[in-house]
Amino acid sequence: MEIILEVQGPPVADGGDAVARNLSRLRWLDSTVGNEPTRTRPFPAVEAAGRTLRVLGRSLELGEDGLPSRATSYFSAANTRLQGQGCEVLAAPMAFVVEKAGKPVVWQPAFERLERTELEATWEARSAVEGMRLETAGRLDYTGSGEVRLRLVAEQRTDLTDVRLEVPFAEAAARYFMGLHQPGGRRPAEVRWQWDVSRRQDCFWLGNVNAGLMLRFKDADYLRPPVNIYYAFRPLRLPTSWGNDGRGGVVVEPPRHGRVMVRAFSGPRTLASGEALDFIFEIYLTPFRVLDTEQQWAVRFTHLGGADRRVIDEALAQADARRGPNVMNVHHASFYAPYINYPYSDDSFPVFRDLVRRAHERDIRLRVYYTTREITQNMPEFFPLHAFNGEIFLPGPGPGARTLLHPNGPHAWLTEQLREDFVPAWEARVGPPYAELDLSVITTPDSRWNNFYLEGLRWLAEHSDFDGVYIDDTALDATSLRRARRILDRRPGRLIDLHTWNHFNGWAGFANNLTIYMEILPYLDRLWLGEGFDASAVSPDFWLVEMSGLPFGLMSEMLDGANPWRGMVFGETARLPHSGDPRGLWAVWDEFGLSGTDFQPYFLEDVPVKPDHPQVLATVYRKPGRTFVALGSWLEVETPVALAIDWAALGLDPARTTLYAPPSPACSPNTCGSRPTAFPWRRSAAGSWCSTNSHARSEPLPRWRTPDAVPRAAAGRQHHAEARALHLQPPPAEPRNRGTVRAESACQAFAARGIVGLQTPGSHHRQRLRS
């Protein structure tokens, strides 16, 4: 049969993509947008000299066997700059140990080649011993992320006692740990872990804040699991090599002679002649980049949703391009983005584009919720995508699926329309002028849906000129995020922030969030890791490793249990309007002038303000002539605390310095206690600066005491202790020390709200005190 098509008229603009119901967007599944071989900011090109590779702030030296023999970080202890003095991550070279009859074989290694482009270095090596050979192939990209593939080939039948990777960490760079069923925090004395794919655990990170390494263990059959509460619908596959039918595991040994030995073992097995095993491990040298503290103080989010358009319209009317909020995130299930992960819907895109225009007229950046975890039934492509037999929709039990959100099964519409092979996901009630309901299903990780997502990102950028995306738990891999970064960076100023729910539970496989997302961290601008992490209950070490982002070159914000004073210890605040109103704290930042400060967090050995109690932490924000100090207490009971201040390090003269505590609505009586306690500050005989409780007696007490009206936390949780921000300033040259009087007065007003602070105000602060 001969078919002749006659095509008339002008070609359809955009290939028909401007009207989603044309279904022309299905071709987006094969898009290569963002694939150009260019680096993303702020990373320089990979360098290579001999067998030493250099990326931003880090170097990796390879041994003759192709394994890393040395890893060095050149980030400062606070991750705020690069320095000449390196910090060694490894105490000795990694070793791939193969045991026969309980004794390691002696490999004869030969490094074969190393090739480099600006984006990546690749290398190969071979090792041999009688009856076996080892083929090594590695790569490291410009972010400091890579992979080593070890193929062990038996040339004759061979009985093995064990096959393992030994990684000797330098003890100085092995202070913190997360992974392998361990929450983030201080490295445990010992870790003994074995493979169990009912849990999403295949990796660990071990390091210090400015130098660390994450390893993920897998084989050639690795499949990325879904995130969030959907882990059980496609859990990890036990790697044949490392897992060895459950015999494999990882041991982190106690420190000995300045090193912490990690052994990833696989246990005894027999290899047939010609049999090969792929032992693969990913490597991530941390931190990825220097902290962008200036962006942290300047970019201030408001994050809104809701079907009533007035909520977002009123927030835009109240936005403040200079003092914040100055970046608006539009959530899904809202008037301007009604359908999850489909912000370019025919229904809503015209009003979304107009919202972007109105925001830009006020110098406000406008971003939208957009991720790949699930897709809406309100997209025209929904039924064609289901016909791809599991490539796009994650295959699942359909009507039999039970999740935390759907304990009684999927919504009836999904069951009736799809019948099988799907997993129900988020649902929301939207209503006029849109569909009544927004139902969704889970997508398959690492599918061509990533291409569709990226083409949609390009569409938004070109047709609305929006300012970036808010990613909420995603299955996007590093390659896709790199492409997304290229698309967005075609116009500077666009942002990507990542939000994730605490995955350390049975639904999500007891995973650590930042180990799941480690590969995409180099392409993000900010983290929002607060959901399921109670900032008023977690320890400082957990907060540092799993919530702050600081060990990885990113900064974050709080959500659940947001504590604005503890948050400032980590350079964090809340996000408006979630878990409090940070505008009072933003005002304090602006009053002091936090921009341009040197961020000196509490964990530095030489931090110039040190409380004399280990559960009270001090972080310094220093600039010439003034200093802001954030104090955070994790004490469970009222305890005297004194501060030791290194005046020379601050560049301040203690004889001419006073303390100023600005009043701020950041602390309300309901959260911090309402007893109006004054905190005049005096210099103690020990040389530290202390506050006194004027309600006790007229004479000063030589210690700072927390107000007894601070509420206790719920049983089993740490005390919701307050923290304080202090300002240090030289007083004006006047006959009497009126600056001190003013400071005490301001301190009194601020303490009535349950918080006190340290900072160095300038002339505008003194003017405020006069008024």
N, C-alpha and C positions, 0 to 999 in steps of 0.2 A: 504494500500500500504506500503510495506516495503522498506525503503531506507537504503542502506549500503554505508558508506563513507570509503574509504581507503586513509589514509594519509601517504605519503612517503617523504623521504628526511629529512634533518636536519630542526629543528624548525627555523622560521624566527626570526632573531635578533630583539629585542625591540618589539616583537609582531607585527612587520610591521610598527611601528610608524615612522621609519626613512624615509619612503616614504609616503608623505601625501595623494597621490592619491589612496593608498590602502584603505583609509577610516577607518583604524583601530583606528585612534585617536578619533573616536566617542565614544569609551569606556571611554575617559577622562571625559565625562559628569558625570560619577558615581565615579570619583576619590575621595579618602579621604586623598590625600597627604597634609601634614602639619597639620593633626588633632591630633598629639600627644599632651598629656596634659603637656606641658612645658611652662614656662614663656618666654616672649621675653625681650630683653634688653631694658632699664636698670633697670627693675622693680624687686623689691624683692617680696617675698611671702606675701599674705594677712595674717595679724595677727588679733587675736580676744581675748579680755579680757572682760568677762562679756558681755555687749551689746555694747562695743566699738570696732569698726573695724579700723585697721590701714593699710594704703597703703603708697606708696612713698610720704613722705612729707605732708600727710593729715590724718585726723582721722574723723570718722563718728560715732556718738553715737545715738543709737536707743532708742525711748521711749517705754513705756509699750504697746502702741498701734501699734508698729512696724514702726512708721514714724520717720524720722530723727529728733532728738531733738537738736543735736549740730553738727556743722561741723567746723573743725579747720584746718588751713593751717600753715605749718611750713617752707614755702619758704621765703627766704629773699626778701626784697622789690624789688630787681632787678632780682629775680628768678635765681641768679647765685650760690646759695648754700642753704643748709638747716640750720635751726637754732633752738635753744631750745625754744624761745619765740613764741607762736602761735598767729595767727590772726583769730578771730572768724568771720565766714561767717554769721551765724544766730544769731539774737538777742534773740530768744526764739524758742521753739520747733515748728515744722510744726504741723498743725491741719487740720483734715478732718471734716468739719462742715456740718451737715445736719440740715436744719431748717424745723420745722413744725409750721404753724401758726405764722411765723415770729420769732420764738424763737429756738435757737440751742438745739438739744437733748443732753442729758448727757450720753455719752457712758460709758459702763463698760468694760474696756480693759483687755486683758490677753495675755501677751507675751508667746508664746508656745515653740519655739525652735530656735536655731541658730546653723548652721553647717558650717564648714570651711574646705576648701582645700587650697593648696598653690595658686591656681588660682582664687578662688572665695569663698565668704561667702553667704549663703542663710539663710533666716529666715521666720518665720510665726508668726502671731498674730491674735487674734479674738477679736471683740468688739460687744457688744449687748446692745440693748435698747428695750423696749416693742414694738413689731411689726416689728422690723428690726434687721438684723445682718450685720456685716462688716467683711469680710475675707481679711486679708492682707498678701501678700507674696512679699518678696524683695530679691534682690541680688546685690552684689557689687563685681566687679572683681579687679584684681591686678593693673589695670591702674587707678582706681578711677571712673570707669564708671559702671552704674547699672540701675536698674529699680525697681519701686514699683507698684504692681498691687493690686488695691482695688476693691473688688467685693461687691457691696451693694445689699442685698437681702431683698425684702419686704415679710414678713410673713403674711401680710394682706394688703388689699387695703389701700394705704397711699397717702395723698396729701402733697406734699413738696413745701415749699416756695423757697428753694434753696439748692443746694449741691455744695460745693466749697472746694478748698484746699487753706489754708492760709499759706504763707511763709514769716515770718518776718526776713528780712535781716538786719544785722548790718549796720548802715549808713556808717561806715568807710570802709566796704567792698562792697559798692554799688555805687562806683564812676562812673563806665562806664556801658554802656548798648548796646545791639544790639538784633534785632528781633522785631516781631510784628509790622512790617511796619516802624520800626525805623532804619535808618542807624547807624552803629557803631559809638560810641563817648561818650561824657559825658551823664550820665543818664538824660533824660528829667525831668522836674519838675513833670510831671504826664503823664501816658500813659493810654489810654482807648481804648481797642481793642476788636472786636468781630469777631467770626469765619466767614470766607468767603473763600471757597475752590477754588475760581478763583485765589487766591494767595497762594503761597507755604509758608504759615506762620502757624506754630504750636508750636513754641518754642521761648525761649528768653534766653540770657545769661546776668547775672548781677554780677558785681564783681569789684575788684581792680586788678592791674596787678599781684599781688602775691596771690590772694585769690578770688575765684569766684565760681559760680554755674550756670550750664545750666539745664533747665527743658524743656522736650518735652512732649506734651500731646497727647494721642492717646487712642484707644480702641483695642479690640481683632481683629477687622477687618482691621487693618492698612495695607496699601500697600505702599511700597516705590515708590515715583514718579520718573520718569526719570529726568535727570539733563539737564542743559544748556537750549537751546531754545525749548526743547521738553516737557516742563512741561504740556502743555495743552492736550497732547495725553494720559496721565493717571494722572490726578491731584489727590490731596489728597481726601480721602473719609471723609466726615464730621463724626467725632466720635459721635456715638449715645449718649454716656454719656456726655462728655464735651460740644459737640456742641449743642445738644438738639434742633434740627431744627433751628439753628441760634440764639438761645437765649443766648448761652454761650459766654464767653469772658474772658479777663484778664484785671485787673486794677492794675497799679503800682501807689501807693499813694505817695504824697509828704512826706518827712521825718517828723517824729514826735518822740520826746523823744529818739533820737539816733537810730531809726529804720526806715526802708523803708518796708512797708507792701505790699506784692503782693497777690492778690486774684484771683484765677482761678475759676470762677463761671460758673454754668450751667443753672441757672434760674429755674422757677417753673415748676413742672410736677406732674403727678399722676402715681404711680406704682401699677400695679395689684398684687394681691396675688400670690406669687411665682416668680414674675418678678425680674430679676437680671440685674444690669448694671456694666460694667467693666470700672472703672476709672484708667487709667494707665499713669504713667509719668516716663520718663527716667531721670536719674540724671548723671551729669558729674561734678566732683569736679576738679576745675582748680586752678593752672596750673598742667599739667600732669607730668612734670619732670623739672629738672634743665636745664637751657640753656647750650648748648654745644658751647660756644664761640670759643673754639680752633678749632673745625671743621669749623666754619664759616669763620675763617681767612685762614685756610689751604686748604679747598676744593673749587676749582675755576673752574666754568663751562664754556665750550663753547657748544653751542647748534646749530646744523646744520642739514640741509636737502638739497633737490635739486637732480634732476635726474643725474646731471653731477658728476661723482665720484671724479673728481679733487677737488671739493670744500672741501669734507671731507678729502681726501688724503693730500691736502696742509695744512689744519688745523692741521692734525695729525703731519705733518712734523714740524710745527711751535710750537706745544705744548711744555710746559716746566713743567716737573714733579715737580720742586721745587718752581718756582715762578708763575706758572699758565699761561694759563689754563692747569689744570692737570686732569680734568674729562671731557670726551666728551659725550654729549647726541646726539644720532642719531635719527632724526625725521623720521616719516613715509613719504611716497612719495619721498624717496631718493633712490639712487642707492643701498644702503646697507640694506634698509628696505622699499621696494616699496609699500607694501600693509598694510593698516592700521590695527593694532592690530593682525597681523599675521606674526611676524618676523621670524618664523620658516618655511617659505614657501620653497618648493622644489626649486623654482626659485632662491631665494636669500640667503638662509641660508649658502651655502658654502662660499660666499664672505663675509658675515657677520662674520662668524667664523674666517676667515682669518684676517679681520679687528681687531677683538678682540686680536688675536695673535700679530699682528703688534703693537697695542697699548701697550700691556703688555711688549713687548720688550723694550719700551721706558718708562716704569713705569707710563703709562697713563691709567686711568680707563676708561672703555668703557661701556656705558649704552644705552638703547634703549627705544623709545616710545612704551608703552604697557599698554592699559587700557581696559575697558569693555563697554564703551559707545556705540560703534558700531562695526560691523564686515564687512569684505570685501566680495564682490562677487567673488573675485579671490581665495578664499579658496575652496578646493575640497569638504568640508563638507557643502557648502552653501545650496544647494538644499535639502539634507536630513534634515538639521536643520529647513528649512522653513516648512517641513512636520510635525514638532512637534506641529502644531496648536497653535501657540502663546506662547509656553513655552520659546522659545529662541528668536524669533523675536517678538518685541513688536507689538501686534495687532494694526493696525491703518487703516486709510482710503485708503491707497495704492495710486491709481491714483489721489484721491481727496486731498491728503495731501499737505498743503501749509506751508512752513516754511520760516524763514529768509533767508536760503540758497537756497530754492527752491520756490520762490514766484509764479512760473508758474507750479508747480507740479514736480514730480520725473523725473529723466532721463528716456528716452523712453525704455532703455534696462530693467530697473527694472519693469516698467509697463508691458512690453511684457512678461517677464519671470515669475514674481511673481503674477501679476494680482491683488491681494488683500492681506489684512492683513499684511501690513508693513508700516514703516515710513522711508522715505529717510533721509539719513544723509550725512556726509562729502563725497565729491568726489574730485578726483585729477587726473591730466593728468600725466602719468608716461612715457610710451613709451619704445622702445627697450633698453635692451633685454627682457623687461617684457611686460605685457599687456599694451595696449594703455591707458586704463582708470582704475582707482580704484574707484569703487562705493561702497557704504556701506549702511547698514540699522541699525536702533536703536535696541538694545537688551533689553530684559525684565529684570528689576532689580530683584535681589534675586532668580534667576533661577539657574538651573544646569549649565548654562554657566559659572558661577563662578568656578565650579570644572574644567571645560575645561581650563579656564584661568590659574588656579593654576598649573595644570599639564603641561601646556605650559611653565610656569615659571620654573618648575623643569627641563623640557627638555632643555631650554636655559642654565640653570646653569650647567647641567651635560655635555652638548654637545658643548658648546662654552666657558664656564667659564667666562661669561660676568659679569659685575659689578653692576647690578641693573637695575631699571626701572624708567622711567619718566612717571608719571601718569597725564593725561590731562582730567580733569572732568570725574568722574567715578561713577558707581552705586554700587561699591563694599561696602559691609558692614564691620563692625568691625571684625566679625568672619573670613571673607575672608582675610582681611588685616593681621590679626594675623597669619593665615596660611601662607600667603605670606612672612611675616617677618621670620617665622621659616625656610622656604625653603631657603631664601637668606642668613640667618645667619649661615647656615651650613659651609660657608666659610666667615670669618670676612672681613669687608671692603666694602660689597655691600650696596648700598644706594637706598632709595626711596624718590623721591621728588614729590610734588603735585603742579600742575599748574591748575588754574581755572579762568574762565572768570567771570566778574562782573555780578552776577545774579539779581541785584536789578533793574529789568526792567519788563515790561509786558510779554515779551516772556518767561522769567524764573520764573515768579510768584512773583517778588519783594521779593526775598529771600536773606538772608545774607550768603555769601559763607561759613564762618566758622561755622555757625550753621548747615548748610547742612552736613559738613564734620567733625563735632566735634568728632564723634565716631571713626574715623580712625586716628585722629591726634596723638594718642600715638604711632603709628607704623611708623610714617614718620620721615625722617631725616631733611627735609628742605621744605619750601614753596616758591612758585613763584606766587604771587597773583596780578601781575601788570596789567593784560589785562583788560582794561575798568576802571582801577583806575589811574587817572592822578596824578602822584606824584608831579607835579608842581602846582596842583590846590587844592588838598584835604587839610583839616585841620589836624593839628598834632594829635588831638584826634581820628579822623577817621583812620588816618594812623596807630596809635598805636593799635587800636582795630581790624580793619578789614584787615590790610596789613602786620603788622610787625610780628605777631605770638608770640610776647613776653609774653602776658598774658596767653599763653597756653603751654609755655615751648619749643617753636620752634623759629627759626630765618628764615628770608625770604630774597628775592631779589626783585628788582624793574623791571618793564617792561615799561608800557606806561608812557611817560613823565618823564622818569628816571632822577632824580636829584641827582648826586653823593654826594653833600654836605649835603643836607637834609637827604639823605639816611644814611649817617654815624651817624647821630643823633640817628637812630634806629638800628645801626649796620648792615646796608644793603649796597649793591652795585648793579650794573646792572649785567646782564648776557651777556657775549660776544656771538654773536655780536649784541644783541638786545638792542636798545635804548642807544647806546653809547658804548664806549670802556673802560672797567674798568681797563685795564692793567696799566694805569698811576697811578690810585689809589692803585692798588695792589703793585706797586713799592714803593709808599709812606708807605704802611703798612710794607713792608719788610725793608725799610730804617730805620723806627722807631723801628721795632721789635714788632709788635702788638701781636704776640703770647705771652701768659703768662701774659697779662694785666688783671687788675680787671675792668670789665665793669661796669661803674657807670652812668646809663642813666639819662637823664634830669629830669625825673619825681620824682627822689628821693628827699626827703625833705632836705637831707644833702649832695647833690651833691656839690663838693668843688669848682666848678666854676659856678657862677650864673650871667647871664646878668641882667641888671636892667630894661629890657623891657619884658613883658610877651609873646611877639610874636617873641622873639629871644631865642632859646633853646641851651643849652650846654650839651653835653655828654662827660664824662671823661673816658679815657682809661689809667689807672694808673699802673705803675710798679716801683719798687725801683729805685730811682734816676732819673726818667724821667716820663713825662706825655704827653699824646696826648689828645687834646681837639678838638672835632668837634662842630662847631657852625653852626646853621641853622636859617635863618631868614624867617619869614612869613609876614614881613612888606610890606605894599603896597606903601609906600613912603619912601624916604631917611630920616632916623631918627638917631639921635645920640644915641649910646648905650655904656655903660660902663660895665666892668666885675669886679665882686667882687670875689677874689680868697682866699680860705682858705689854706694858705701855709702849715700850720701844718698838715692838712689832706692829703695834697699831699706829705708830707715829704720832702719839698724843702725849701731852705733858699732864701728868696726873694732878699737878698743883693748879692747873688752869682748866681742868675738865669737869664738867658736871653731867649728871644723868637726867635724861628726859624720857618720860613715858607718855606717848601721845594717846589721848582718848580715842576710842574706836568702837563703832557698833559691831565689830567683828565678834565680840563676845557678849552674849546676853546673860542676864541673871539666871535664866533657866538652865544654862549649860555650864556656867562657871561659878555660880554662887553669888549671892546678892549682898553679903555683908560688906559695907564700905570700909575696907581696910586700907590705910595709907602705907606707902612704902618709901619714906625718905631714905636716901642712901648715904652711908658714911663710910669712910675708910677705916678698916679695923686695924688693930695692932699687928695682925699678921701680914698686913700689906694687901689684902684682898678687899674688894668692894662688896659691901653687904647691905642688905635692907634691914629696916627695923620695924617692929610692929608698934605703932604709936598708940594703939588701944591698950597696950599692956601697962606701960608707965611712961612718964615723960622722958626718962633716960633711954637711950637707944640700946637695943639688943644687938649683939655682934653677928647675928645670923639672919638669913632670909627664911621666913616661915610661910608656907602656903596657907591660904585662907581655909579655916575649918569648915566653911560652908560649901566647899566643892563636893558635889554629890558622888557617892560611891557607884561603881559599876555593878552590873548584875552579878549574882553569885557565879564564881568560877571565872570571872573576867577581871582583867587588871583595872585598877583604880583609874577613873577618868581624870587624871591629874592635869592641872593647868600647866601652861607654859607662858613665857613672857618674852616681850621684845623690848630691848633697852637701847637708848640712843646716847652716845657720848658726844659732848660738844665743849669747846673752849668757851668760858663765860665772857660776856662783854667787859671791856675795861671800864668799870664803874667803881665808885668809892666803896660800896658794899656789894657782897656777892648776891646781887638780885637774881642772877641766873639760877643759882641753887634754889632760891625761894620759889621761882617760877617752876623749876623742875619738880620740886616737892608738890606744888599745887597741881600740876598736870598729872603727876603720879597718883595723887589722891583721886582725881577724877577718873583716871583710867582704871585704878584698882577697884573702884566701885563697880566696874563692869567685870571684875574678876580676872583681869589680865594686866600685866605690867611689861614694859619693854625697854630695851637699850638702843639708843641710836645717837647719831651726831647731827642735830638739826643745824641748818644754816640760818640766814637772816629771816627767811620766811617763817621758820619755826618760832623764832623769837618774837616776831610780829604777832603770831598767833597767840603766844602766851600773854603778850601785853593786852590783847583784846579779851 
